[in-house]
């Protein structure tokens, strides 16, 4: 694949680096429309500063990575099916950005090396799974005969059911979430634990179990940045991520 050379180049710039203990800065893999992720988190902590990795030069990225406290992988285009070993299903995908795939794979690798708190939303959760060796359902309607996760316009909405760990964070064991995707976790990467599922058994959230190898990695399949600010399924995700920027122990 053409993006592997880029991945190797980016990794060379990441290296082993130290970040200032008092920094409160977040690297977003690619800004979402209307700055949704920034506005979501700023609602809970107005002091945060954000950088966008996408399109940043390697030199600038190297500098920024020395000072960030967290990384967010956002939603967006389909992930190349070759990363799931499913090259033959490329026709089931929409537009693909191989540069972005490569960049985000490098960011995940760096986050694990440096134990930087990491959150993935929708595509971001899917990218986390393939980065650690898992695979994806390339098209849910075709493979699982389920149509609850995406509609023609706007967000779909459906229920999710939470594992006790996530239910404790969200302060509820189930809830309605927004949804806009046709890909999802298939084979779960070793190291992740499922934290929530939809009524059709699609994985809706996971976290990294081994806190010694990384203290905080959380992925959700929904879009908390587009939900009402006081909705527990969004507000408490923002709070736990921000808390772990200071002391990643949860």
Secondary structure, DSSP 8 states (H G I E B T S, - for coil): -THHHHHHHHHHHH-S----TT--EEEESS--GGGHHHHHHHTT-TT-EEEE-TT--HHHHHHHHTT-SEEEE---SB--GGGGT-GGGGGG---B-HHHHHHHHHHHHHHHHHT-EEEEETHHHHHHHHHTT--EES-HHHHH---SS--SSS-EEEEEEE-HHHHHHHTSSEEEEEE--S-EESS--TTEEEEEEETT--EEEEEE--TTT-S-EEEESS-GGGS-TT-HHHHHHHHHHHHHHH----
